[in-house]
Every structure is written in structure tokens, then in C-alpha cells.
Amino acid sequence: MSKLFSLVSNCARLGQTQLRGNPRLIHSSATALSDSLFVHRDTPENNADIPFQFTPENRKRAEAIVLNYPKGYESAAVMPVLDLAQRQHGWLPISAMHHVADFLQMPRMRVYEVATFYTMYRREPVGKYHIQICTTTPCMLGGVGSSIILEAIKKKIGIEVGHTTKDKLFTLSEVECLGACVNAPMIQINDDYYEDLTVEDVNGIIDELKAGKKPKPGPRSGQGHRFASEPAGGLTSLTTEPYGPGFKVRSDL
């Protein structure tokens, strides 16, 4: 028993020595990286001293949004009001977050928590066209795969994820699921979705944007130019005309 106790003690001491020498041994997976910080760092264009106020028109919109929520729960409107602030400014500086917090009478920390959690909020300046590519599992596996689409975009516009082109035309971000899994792979550019993408599709979309045109949103050639999210091989259900009201409810109908 004493030999066993001695062996266990020696192993424990060895493990402690190794952990003190290299704390990362306690991790079993690779370090997760992000193209943006979850904490704020003051910069000349983003600090609390830069004034932000809703325009009179947007203040009316914000007040109308708040009316959709029960009295006493106005803070539940934080997401659409933050979005409104972002649309007014083009991105979401710290002063805009403070203004939203004061407007909704909620702690600033609660606003920070929302703004840092959702990738829809951009806390740094972005280009005219913000390209967001989903790289979660369905988009990785669907069609040609998001990895190929991502590499095509980086090659086409000449930047890495988290960067903006020198002409301020494009910003590239890698984001979580955008809810168009059945049309994978896909990207979101500003408010528009482009789905069922191939390399040729994404290159054509970027060329149109560079030319000042607005590419048509929706599915592309990856699944034969389908209309929406229907099966690529054709319908497998609901293939006949729908029955009228009361079908099999009353014999005289």
C-alpha cells in the first residue's frame, strides 16, 4: 500500500511540475481565434468622447420599436435599437452603445454583452460592402464547401478575414450560422443573401459590386439555379393540387 501511495504522489508532483512549466497542457483543443476582439480598445475613431445621438427621424423609429414591448421591459428592444444605431452610423462605436443604453435605461454592460455576442454588430469601421461568410458545418459540407468559397473571396479582393480593402470597398468577416443551411454554401453582403455558390458565382458577384451594380440576391448555380430551397432533384412531396377545405371532414363537401 505504501508503494502505491508513493507512486501516486510522485505522479501528482510530476504533473504539477509540467503544468507549471507549460499551462497550455491543460487544454486538449486548439486555441479558438476570432477576427475581432470581444473587449473595447479606444482608438481615435472609436472612443466614448465621440458624440452620438439618434437623428430626429431615427429617434421616432426607436420610440416606435420600444412600444412593441411591455412596459417595464423596454430593455428587450436592445437588439433592434442597436441595429438602428448601426445603420445610422455605418458601424457601432462605443458611444452609440452608450446612447442606446441611456435611451433604454439599462446598464451599459448589458448592451456590451449583446453587441459583442452577435456578429451582426460591427464594432469597427467596415467597407461599403461587408462580406460575411458562414463557415459552420452545413456550409463546410454543402455544395463546393465554404472553405473553397472563402479562399476564392480572399484571392479576388486581396485581403484576409477581419480586414478591409485599401479602397474601403470590401470588408471580409467569418461568421456563425446565417440560417440558410439548405442553400449552402452562402454569404451575406450587407443585407442580402447569396446562396448555392460556386467560385464562378462569387467572382461574378464581386465583379458586379466593383462595377457599382447590385447583384441579384438568392440562389445561384450551385444547385442548378433553383428558385428557393426546393430539393435539387425535384419535389418529393406536395406534388399534386391541394385538396379543398373540408376534405374528408364531411361527406357532402
ZADO-1210 file (C-alpha; in nm, 4 decimals, padded with zeros to 6 digits):
<atoms>
<atom x="00.0000" y="00.0000" z="00.0000" code="MET" pos="1"/>
<atom x="00.2858" y="00.2371" z="00.0874" code="SER" pos="2"/>
<atom x="00.4474" y="00.1717" z="-00.2531" code="LYS" pos="3"/>
<atom x="00.1187" y="00.2530" z="-00.4285" code="LEU" pos="4"/>
<atom x="00.0787" y="00.5746" z="-00.2297" code="PHE" pos="5"/>
<atom x="00.4349" y="00.6756" z="-00.3142" code="SER" pos="6"/>
<atom x="00.3762" y="00.6093" z="-00.6856" code="LEU" pos="7"/>
<atom x="00.0566" y="00.8206" z="-00.6902" code="VAL" pos="8"/>
<atom x="00.2298" y="01.1047" z="-00.5072" code="SER" pos="9"/>
<atom x="00.5223" y="01.1031" z="-00.7487" code="ASN" pos="10"/>
<atom x="00.2850" y="01.1141" z="-01.0490" code="CYS" pos="11"/>
<atom x="00.0943" y="01.4041" z="-00.8960" code="ALA" pos="12"/>
<atom x="00.4132" y="01.6015" z="-00.8328" code="ARG" pos="13"/>
<atom x="00.5305" y="01.5330" z="-01.1889" code="LEU" pos="14"/>
<atom x="00.2013" y="01.6548" z="-01.3326" code="GLY" pos="15"/>
<atom x="00.2094" y="01.9739" z="-01.1250" code="GLN" pos="16"/>
<atom x="00.5665" y="02.0448" z="-01.2393" code="THR" pos="17"/>
<atom x="00.4698" y="02.0007" z="-01.6053" code="GLN" pos="18"/>
<atom x="00.1630" y="02.2248" z="-01.5723" code="LEU" pos="19"/>
<atom x="00.3650" y="02.4994" z="-01.4029" code="ARG" pos="20"/>
<atom x="00.6146" y="02.4820" z="-01.6849" code="GLY" pos="21"/>
<atom x="00.3509" y="02.4805" z="-01.9595" code="ASN" pos="22"/>
<atom x="-00.0026" y="02.5799" z="-01.8531" code="PRO" pos="23"/>
<atom x="-00.1398" y="02.5053" z="-02.2019" code="ARG" pos="24"/>
<atom x="-00.1027" y="02.1341" z="-02.1327" code="LEU" pos="25"/>
<atom x="-00.4405" y="02.1508" z="-01.9606" code="ILE" pos="26"/>
<atom x="-00.6056" y="02.2279" z="-02.2970" code="HIS" pos="27"/>
<atom x="-00.6988" y="01.9448" z="-02.5311" code="SER" pos="28"/>
<atom x="-00.8066" y="02.1548" z="-02.8315" code="SER" pos="29"/>
<atom x="-00.6576" y="02.4279" z="-03.0458" code="ALA" pos="30"/>
<atom x="-00.6836" y="02.7895" z="-02.9401" code="THR" pos="31"/>
<atom x="-01.0001" y="02.9489" z="-03.0769" code="ALA" pos="32"/>
<atom x="-00.9291" y="03.2629" z="-03.2749" code="LEU" pos="33"/>
<atom x="-01.1566" y="03.5475" z="-03.3849" code="SER" pos="34"/>
<atom x="-01.1240" y="03.8270" z="-03.6376" code="ASP" pos="35"/>
<atom x="-01.2332" y="04.0796" z="-03.3720" code="SER" pos="36"/>
<atom x="-01.1752" y="04.1431" z="-03.0041" code="LEU" pos="37"/>
<atom x="-01.4537" y="04.0937" z="-02.7530" code="PHE" pos="38"/>
<atom x="-01.3197" y="04.3850" z="-02.5490" code="VAL" pos="39"/>
<atom x="-01.3088" y="04.7541" z="-02.6378" code="HIS" pos="40"/>
<atom x="-00.9863" y="04.9381" z="-02.7062" code="ARG" pos="41"/>
<atom x="-01.0065" y="05.3166" z="-02.7500" code="ASP" pos="42"/>
<atom x="-00.8975" y="05.4424" z="-03.0914" code="THR" pos="43"/>
<atom x="-00.9162" y="05.7899" z="-03.2458" code="PRO" pos="44"/>
<atom x="-01.2325" y="05.6926" z="-03.4375" code="GLU" pos="45"/>
<atom x="-01.3901" y="05.4851" z="-03.1592" code="ASN" pos="46"/>
<atom x="-01.3971" y="05.6200" z="-02.8059" code="ASN" pos="47"/>
<atom x="-01.6561" y="05.7400" z="-02.5581" code="ALA" pos="48"/>
<atom x="-01.5770" y="06.1077" z="-02.6198" code="ASP" pos="49"/>
<atom x="-01.7046" y="06.0963" z="-02.9779" code="ILE" pos="50"/>
<atom x="-02.0668" y="06.2207" z="-02.9662" code="PRO" pos="51"/>
<atom x="-02.3525" y="06.0090" z="-03.0952" code="PHE" pos="52"/>
<atom x="-02.7216" y="06.0918" z="-03.0999" code="GLN" pos="53"/>
<atom x="-03.0112" y="05.9466" z="-03.2937" code="PHE" pos="54"/>
<atom x="-03.1343" y="06.1728" z="-03.5682" code="THR" pos="55"/>
<atom x="-03.4882" y="06.3042" z="-03.5027" code="PRO" pos="56"/>
<atom x="-03.6239" y="06.0568" z="-03.7564" code="GLU" pos="57"/>
<atom x="-03.4387" y="05.7599" z="-03.6045" code="ASN" pos="58"/>
<atom x="-03.5354" y="05.8600" z="-03.2525" code="ARG" pos="59"/>
<atom x="-03.9004" y="05.8346" z="-03.3579" code="LYS" pos="60"/>
<atom x="-03.8247" y="05.4928" z="-03.5036" code="ARG" pos="61"/>
<atom x="-03.6548" y="05.3826" z="-03.1815" code="ALA" pos="62"/>
<atom x="-03.9510" y="05.5019" z="-02.9756" code="GLU" pos="63"/>
<atom x="-04.1857" y="05.3092" z="-03.2045" code="ALA" pos="64"/>
<atom x="-03.9723" y="04.9940" z="-03.1620" code="ILE" pos="65"/>
<atom x="-03.9873" y="05.0229" z="-02.7825" code="VAL" pos="66"/>
<atom x="-04.3686" y="05.0386" z="-02.7945" code="LEU" pos="67"/>
<atom x="-04.3671" y="04.6762" z="-02.9184" code="ASN" pos="68"/>
<atom x="-04.2517" y="04.5609" z="-02.5734" code="TYR" pos="69"/>
<atom x="-04.4389" y="04.5545" z="-02.2400" code="PRO" pos="70"/>
<atom x="-04.3927" y="04.8443" z="-02.0015" code="LYS" pos="71"/>
<atom x="-04.1032" y="04.7746" z="-01.7700" code="GLY" pos="72"/>
<atom x="-03.9308" y="04.5544" z="-02.0292" code="TYR" pos="73"/>
<atom x="-03.8077" y="04.8263" z="-02.2635" code="GLU" pos="74"/>
<atom x="-03.4558" y="04.6825" z="-02.2480" code="SER" pos="75"/>
<atom x="-03.5816" y="04.3869" z="-02.4549" code="ALA" pos="76"/>
<atom x="-03.5680" y="04.6234" z="-02.7523" code="ALA" pos="77"/>
<atom x="-03.1878" y="04.6433" z="-02.7309" code="VAL" pos="78"/>
<atom x="-03.1201" y="04.4367" z="-03.0456" code="MET" pos="79"/>
<atom x="-03.3340" y="04.6329" z="-03.2950" code="PRO" pos="80"/>
<atom x="-03.2325" y="04.9644" z="-03.1386" code="VAL" pos="81"/>
<atom x="-02.8631" y="04.8717" z="-03.1660" code="LEU" pos="82"/>
<atom x="-02.9245" y="04.7774" z="-03.5288" code="ASP" pos="83"/>
<atom x="-03.0862" y="05.1159" z="-03.5874" code="LEU" pos="84"/>
<atom x="-02.7821" y="05.2908" z="-03.4367" code="ALA" pos="85"/>
<atom x="-02.5504" y="05.0846" z="-03.6556" code="GLN" pos="86"/>
<atom x="-02.7469" y="05.1677" z="-03.9712" code="ARG" pos="87"/>
<atom x="-02.7317" y="05.5375" z="-03.8889" code="GLN" pos="88"/>
<atom x="-02.3557" y="05.5403" z="-03.8259" code="HIS" pos="89"/>
<atom x="-02.2467" y="05.2637" z="-04.0641" code="GLY" pos="90"/>
<atom x="-02.0980" y="05.0606" z="-03.7766" code="TRP" pos="91"/>
<atom x="-02.1398" y="05.0516" z="-03.3968" code="LEU" pos="92"/>
<atom x="-01.8961" y="05.2664" z="-03.1959" code="PRO" pos="93"/>
<atom x="-01.8810" y="05.2611" z="-02.8169" code="ILE" pos="94"/>
<atom x="-02.0550" y="05.6000" z="-02.7973" code="SER" pos="95"/>
<atom x="-02.3521" y="05.4586" z="-02.9882" code="ALA" pos="96"/>
<atom x="-02.3750" y="05.1705" z="-02.7392" code="MET" pos="97"/>
<atom x="-02.3774" y="05.4218" z="-02.4544" code="HIS" pos="98"/>
<atom x="-02.6521" y="05.6224" z="-02.6224" code="HIS" pos="99"/>
<atom x="-02.8638" y="05.3067" z="-02.6678" code="VAL" pos="100"/>
<atom x="-02.8078" y="05.2122" z="-02.3023" code="ALA" pos="101"/>
<atom x="-02.9179" y="05.5566" z="-02.1859" code="ASP" pos="102"/>
<atom x="-03.2148" y="05.5577" z="-02.4246" code="PHE" pos="103"/>
<atom x="-03.3375" y="05.2189" z="-02.2943" code="LEU" pos="104"/>
<atom x="-03.2391" y="05.2978" z="-01.9331" code="GLN" pos="105"/>
<atom x="-03.0334" y="04.9819" z="-01.8979" code="MET" pos="106"/>
<atom x="-02.6766" y="04.9168" z="-01.7750" code="PRO" pos="107"/>
<atom x="-02.4103" y="04.9745" z="-02.0363" code="ARG" pos="108"/>
<atom x="-02.2610" y="04.6337" z="-01.9591" code="MET" pos="109"/>
<atom x="-02.5830" y="04.4670" z="-02.0771" code="ARG" pos="110"/>
<atom x="-02.5518" y="04.6482" z="-02.4092" code="VAL" pos="111"/>
<atom x="-02.1852" y="04.5444" z="-02.4393" code="TYR" pos="112"/>
<atom x="-02.2868" y="04.1823" z="-02.3830" code="GLU" pos="113"/>
<atom x="-02.5292" y="04.1911" z="-02.6760" code="VAL" pos="114"/>
<atom x="-02.3025" y="04.3859" z="-02.9091" code="ALA" pos="115"/>
<atom x="-02.0057" y="04.1518" z="-02.8549" code="THR" pos="116"/>
<atom x="-02.2082" y="03.8298" z="-02.8826" code="PHE" pos="117"/>
<atom x="-02.3777" y="03.8774" z="-03.2205" code="TYR" pos="118"/>
<atom x="-02.1688" y="03.9095" z="-03.5359" code="THR" pos="119"/>
<atom x="-02.4382" y="04.1295" z="-03.6921" code="MET" pos="120"/>
<atom x="-02.2980" y="04.4177" z="-03.4857" code="TYR" pos="121"/>
<atom x="-01.9750" y="04.5631" z="-03.6242" code="ARG" pos="122"/>
<atom x="-01.7762" y="04.7463" z="-03.3586" code="ARG" pos="123"/>
<atom x="-01.5104" y="04.8608" z="-03.6016" code="GLU" pos="124"/>
<atom x="-01.5425" y="05.0516" z="-03.9310" code="PRO" pos="125"/>
<atom x="-01.6336" y="04.8343" z="-04.2301" code="VAL" pos="126"/>
<atom x="-01.6176" y="04.8810" z="-04.6044" code="GLY" pos="127"/>
<atom x="-01.9050" y="04.9759" z="-04.8307" code="LYS" pos="128"/>
<atom x="-01.9732" y="04.6060" z="-04.8891" code="TYR" pos="129"/>
<atom x="-01.9451" y="04.3868" z="-04.5835" code="HIS" pos="130"/>
<atom x="-01.8973" y="04.0257" z="-04.6949" code="ILE" pos="131"/>
<atom x="-01.9877" y="03.7778" z="-04.4226" code="GLN" pos="132"/>
<atom x="-01.9195" y="03.4132" z="-04.4975" code="ILE" pos="133"/>
<atom x="-02.0653" y="03.1296" z="-04.2929" code="CYS" pos="134"/>
<atom x="-01.8130" y="02.8525" z="-04.2264" code="THR" pos="135"/>
<atom x="-02.0121" y="02.6324" z="-03.9888" code="THR" pos="136"/>
<atom x="-02.0767" y="02.2646" z="-04.0625" code="THR" pos="137"/>
<atom x="-02.3601" y="02.2780" z="-04.3228" code="PRO" pos="138"/>
<atom x="-02.1737" y="02.5384" z="-04.5287" code="CYS" pos="139"/>
<atom x="-01.8495" y="02.3445" z="-04.4945" code="MET" pos="140"/>
<atom x="-02.0180" y="02.0353" z="-04.6385" code="LEU" pos="141"/>
<atom x="-02.2764" y="02.1818" z="-04.8781" code="GLY" pos="142"/>
<atom x="-02.2010" y="02.2215" z="-05.2472" code="GLY" pos="143"/>
<atom x="-01.8362" y="02.3057" z="-05.3127" code="VAL" pos="144"/>
<atom x="-01.7901" y="02.3913" z="-04.9444" code="GLY" pos="145"/>
<atom x="-01.7343" y="02.7208" z="-04.7668" code="SER" pos="146"/>
<atom x="-01.3564" y="02.6695" z="-04.7485" code="SER" pos="147"/>
<atom x="-01.3270" y="02.6913" z="-05.1264" code="ILE" pos="148"/>
<atom x="-01.5598" y="02.9930" z="-05.1388" code="ILE" pos="149"/>
<atom x="-01.3615" y="03.1688" z="-04.8655" code="LEU" pos="150"/>
<atom x="-01.0316" y="03.1161" z="-05.0468" code="GLU" pos="151"/>
<atom x="-01.1885" y="03.2443" z="-05.3693" code="ALA" pos="152"/>
<atom x="-01.3080" y="03.5627" z="-05.1975" code="ILE" pos="153"/>
<atom x="-00.9701" y="03.6266" z="-05.0336" code="LYS" pos="154"/>
<atom x="-00.7962" y="03.5807" z="-05.3668" code="LYS" pos="155"/>
<atom x="-01.0466" y="03.8011" z="-05.5514" code="LYS" pos="156"/>
<atom x="-01.0345" y="04.1023" z="-05.3185" code="ILE" pos="157"/>
<atom x="-00.6821" y="04.0506" z="-05.1842" code="GLY" pos="158"/>
<atom x="-00.7456" y="04.0568" z="-04.8094" code="ILE" pos="159"/>
<atom x="-00.7682" y="03.8142" z="-04.5185" code="GLU" pos="160"/>
<atom x="-01.0609" y="03.7618" z="-04.2816" code="VAL" pos="161"/>
<atom x="-01.1104" y="04.0587" z="-04.0492" code="GLY" pos="162"/>
<atom x="-00.9582" y="04.3107" z="-04.2906" code="HIS" pos="163"/>
<atom x="-01.0843" y="04.5862" z="-04.5203" code="THR" pos="164"/>
<atom x="-00.9543" y="04.6664" z="-04.8676" code="THR" pos="165"/>
<atom x="-00.7459" y="04.9831" z="-04.9017" code="LYS" pos="166"/>
<atom x="-01.0183" y="05.1496" z="-05.1083" code="ASP" pos="167"/>
<atom x="-01.2683" y="05.0835" z="-04.8243" code="LYS" pos="168"/>
<atom x="-01.4896" y="04.8929" z="-05.0674" code="LEU" pos="169"/>
<atom x="-01.4901" y="04.5457" z="-04.9066" code="PHE" pos="170"/>
<atom x="-01.4657" y="04.4043" z="-04.5552" code="THR" pos="171"/>
<atom x="-01.4433" y="04.0269" z="-04.5095" code="LEU" pos="172"/>
<atom x="-01.5730" y="03.8525" z="-04.1967" code="SER" pos="173"/>
<atom x="-01.6137" y="03.4887" z="-04.0988" code="GLU" pos="174"/>
<atom x="-01.9375" y="03.4346" z="-03.9050" code="VAL" pos="175"/>
<atom x="-02.1509" y="03.1673" z="-03.7468" code="GLU" pos="176"/>
<atom x="-02.4668" y="03.0178" z="-03.8996" code="CYS" pos="177"/>
<atom x="-02.6763" y="03.2644" z="-04.1002" code="LEU" pos="178"/>
<atom x="-02.9785" y="03.0353" z="-04.1212" code="GLY" pos="179"/>
<atom x="-02.9588" y="02.9365" z="-04.4881" code="ALA" pos="180"/>
<atom x="-02.8149" y="02.5879" z="-04.4319" code="CYS" pos="181"/>
<atom x="-03.0169" y="02.4186" z="-04.7068" code="VAL" pos="182"/>
<atom x="-02.8668" y="02.6621" z="-04.9596" code="ASN" pos="183"/>
<atom x="-02.5054" y="02.6112" z="-04.8527" code="ALA" pos="184"/>
<atom x="-02.2512" y="02.7460" z="-04.9141" code="PRO" pos="185"/>
<atom x="-02.3653" y="03.1045" z="-04.8816" code="MET" pos="186"/>
<atom x="-02.2528" y="03.4570" z="-04.7994" code="ILE" pos="187"/>
<atom x="-02.4265" y="03.7687" z="-04.6750" code="GLN" pos="188"/>
<atom x="-02.3310" y="04.1046" z="-04.8272" code="ILE" pos="189"/>
<atom x="-02.4806" y="04.3911" z="-04.6282" code="ASN" pos="190"/>
<atom x="-02.8484" y="04.2853" z="-04.6061" code="ASP" pos="191"/>
<atom x="-02.8550" y="04.0413" z="-04.8997" code="ASP" pos="192"/>
<atom x="-02.8024" y="03.6636" z="-04.9074" code="TYR" pos="193"/>
<atom x="-02.6227" y="03.4893" z="-05.1949" code="TYR" pos="194"/>
<atom x="-02.6656" y="03.1119" z="-05.1838" code="GLU" pos="195"/>
<atom x="-02.5754" y="02.7842" z="-05.3604" code="ASP" pos="196"/>
<atom x="-02.2435" y="02.9432" z="-05.4511" code="LEU" pos="197"/>
<atom x="-01.9632" y="02.8274" z="-05.6763" code="THR" pos="198"/>
<atom x="-01.6286" y="03.0013" z="-05.7291" code="VAL" pos="199"/>
<atom x="-01.7580" y="03.1444" z="-06.0565" code="GLU" pos="200"/>
<atom x="-02.0671" y="03.2782" z="-05.8820" code="ASP" pos="201"/>
<atom x="-01.8790" y="03.4604" z="-05.6086" code="VAL" pos="202"/>
<atom x="-01.6291" y="03.6079" z="-05.8542" code="ASN" pos="203"/>
<atom x="-01.9178" y="03.7368" z="-06.0660" code="GLY" pos="204"/>
<atom x="-02.0904" y="03.8888" z="-05.7617" code="ILE" pos="205"/>
<atom x="-01.7752" y="04.0758" z="-05.6600" code="ILE" pos="206"/>
<atom x="-01.7203" y="04.1983" z="-06.0174" code="ASP" pos="207"/>
<atom x="-02.0736" y="04.3416" z="-06.0231" code="GLU" pos="208"/>
<atom x="-02.0186" y="04.5188" z="-05.6912" code="LEU" pos="209"/>
<atom x="-01.6907" y="04.6666" z="-05.8160" code="LYS" pos="210"/>
<atom x="-01.8779" y="04.7954" z="-06.1206" code="ALA" pos="211"/>
<atom x="-02.1316" y="04.9698" z="-05.8981" code="GLY" pos="212"/>
<atom x="-02.4098" y="04.7241" z="-05.9785" code="LYS" pos="213"/>
<atom x="-02.6357" y="04.5365" z="-05.7357" code="LYS" pos="214"/>
<atom x="-02.6145" y="04.1584" z="-05.7882" code="PRO" pos="215"/>
<atom x="-02.9428" y="03.9712" z="-05.7707" code="LYS" pos="216"/>
<atom x="-02.9737" y="03.8066" z="-05.4265" code="PRO" pos="217"/>
<atom x="-03.0786" y="03.4463" z="-05.3747" code="GLY" pos="218"/>
<atom x="-02.9686" y="03.1041" z="-05.5038" code="PRO" pos="219"/>
<atom x="-02.7018" y="03.0799" z="-05.7712" code="ARG" pos="220"/>
<atom x="-02.5714" y="02.7999" z="-05.9938" code="SER" pos="221"/>
<atom x="-02.4547" y="02.5536" z="-05.7250" code="GLY" pos="222"/>
<atom x="-02.7853" y="02.3642" z="-05.7340" code="GLN" pos="223"/>
<atom x="-02.8957" y="02.4330" z="-06.0890" code="GLY" pos="224"/>
<atom x="-03.0294" y="02.7856" z="-06.0311" code="HIS" pos="225"/>
<atom x="-03.3171" y="02.6666" z="-05.8162" code="ARG" pos="226"/>
<atom x="-03.5828" y="02.9224" z="-05.7226" code="PHE" pos="227"/>
<atom x="-03.5593" y="02.8986" z="-05.3437" code="ALA" pos="228"/>
<atom x="-03.4881" y="02.5997" z="-05.1171" code="SER" pos="229"/>
<atom x="-03.6682" y="02.3244" z="-05.3056" code="GLU" pos="230"/>
<atom x="-03.4944" y="01.9836" z="-05.3422" code="PRO" pos="231"/>
<atom x="-03.2277" y="01.9866" z="-05.6120" code="ALA" pos="232"/>
<atom x="-03.3771" y="01.6696" z="-05.7641" code="GLY" pos="233"/>
<atom x="-03.7337" y="01.7995" z="-05.7741" code="GLY" pos="234"/>
<atom x="-04.0256" y="01.7812" z="-05.5331" code="LEU" pos="235"/>
<atom x="-04.0702" y="01.4608" z="-05.3335" code="THR" pos="236"/>
<atom x="-04.3961" y="01.5649" z="-05.1645" code="SER" pos="237"/>
<atom x="-04.6866" y="01.8031" z="-05.2259" code="LEU" pos="238"/>
<atom x="-04.6715" y="01.7128" z="-05.5923" code="THR" pos="239"/>
<atom x="-05.0484" y="01.7361" z="-05.6586" code="THR" pos="240"/>
<atom x="-05.3011" y="02.0165" z="-05.6374" code="GLU" pos="241"/>
<atom x="-05.4056" y="02.0836" z="-05.2746" code="PRO" pos="242"/>
<atom x="-05.7409" y="01.9486" z="-05.1609" code="TYR" pos="243"/>
<atom x="-06.0163" y="02.1975" z="-05.0931" code="GLY" pos="244"/>
<atom x="-06.1430" y="02.2988" z="-04.7469" code="PRO" pos="245"/>
<atom x="-06.3300" y="02.0340" z="-04.5553" code="GLY" pos="246"/>
<atom x="-06.1674" y="01.7391" z="-04.7380" code="PHE" pos="247"/>
<atom x="-06.2670" y="01.4146" z="-04.5583" code="LYS" pos="248"/>
<atom x="-06.4412" y="01.6155" z="-04.2881" code="VAL" pos="249"/>
<atom x="-06.7988" y="01.5996" z="-04.4248" code="ARG" pos="250"/>
<atom x="-06.9239" y="01.3655" z="-04.6921" code="SER" pos="251"/>
<atom x="-07.1325" y="01.6372" z="-04.8588" code="ASP" pos="252"/>
<atom x="-06.8368" y="01.8675" z="-04.9206" code="LEU" pos="253"/>
</atoms>
